[in-house]
Amino acid sequence: SRTKMRFEARADLAKAKIAKDLFKLMATKKTNLCIAADVTSTDEILKIAEVCGPHICLLKTHVDIIENFNISFVQALKSLAEKHNFLIMEDRKFADIGNTTALQYANGIYKIAEWANLVTVHSLPGQSIIQGIKSVAANVESRGVFLLTEMSSQGNLINDKYKEGTIKMATEGLDTDFIAGIVCQSAECFAFPGLIQLTPGVKIDEGSDNLGQRYNTPEFVVKEKGADIGVVGRGILNASSIEKAASLYRDRLWSAYCDRVGL
Ligand code: 5FU
C-alpha cells in the first residue's frame, strides 16, 4: 500500500511536478511537518517562518486573517521559503465556480497565485474549479492544489459519495497534473501513491478545542491514519518556545514516518 512506500519512490509516481518536488524536499530535509501559521500580523508570520523554517516542509497560511497585509511581506516570506527550503500553502479552501475562483486566486489584494505554491480547494463545484485555478496559474509546474475529502471538525457533512467523487477527480480527472494531494483524516481516502496526504488536527495532547476541532497525536495520524504530512497550528504556536515545539513535532512526525516505511 502507499503508506509503506518511501517518499522518494512516490515522487517518481506523482503526476504533478509540485508533488514530486514536495516529496523530494521531505525526503532530503527529513521533515513532514507543516506549520499552520495562524496569526494575524505579518511580523508574527515572518518570525514563525524564520524560527521554524529549518524544521518544516510546508508553511500554511490563512492570508485573510492578516491585519496588515502588504506586498513586501510576500517578498519576505518568499525569501524565507527559499532560505530555509520550504513550500508555501494558502489554505483558502476555494469553493466557487471556475471563473470566480480564478479571479479570487489571481486578483484582489492578496494575489495568491503569485506566492502560494499550493492552495486548498473544495471539490464541491466540480472539475471546473480546478480548471479555473489552473487557467490563471502563471507557471503550472510550480503550482498545484490539494483537494479536501475529509475535515477534522466534529459534525462535518462530507459523506462517502462526495469523497469517492473527489478522489475520482484527483486520479482520473482532466487536471491530474495539477493536483498534488488530498487533505483528509484517514489512509482509506485514496490508494494512489503519487498523491500526498495532508492531515490537520495534530497535537501531542489529543482532544479537542471548544469550536469543534479534533486532535490526534503525531504517531496516530502517521502510523494509523496514513498522514504523509501532519499540520500543526496551536500545538506549536501556543508553546513557550515555538522553536523547540517545532523541533519536537518534526522529530515525532518524522520518526513515525520512518517506522511506517521501515527506515
Ligand atoms: F481542512 C482542514 C481541516 O479539516 N482541519 C483543519 O484544522 C484544515 N484545517 C486547518 O488546519 C485549520 O484551518 C487550521 O489552519 C489548521 C489547524 O490548526 P490547529 O491550531 O492545529 O487546530
Boltz pocket constraint, residues with backbone or C-beta under 6 A from the ligand:
constraints:
  - pocket:
      binder: B
      contacts: [[A, 36], [A, 38], [A, 62], [A, 91], [A, 148], [A, 150], [A, 151], [A, 152], [A, 153], [A, 183], [A, 200], [A, 201], [A, 202], [A, 213], [A, 231], [A, 232], [A, 233], [A, 234], [A, 235]]
      max_distance: 6.0
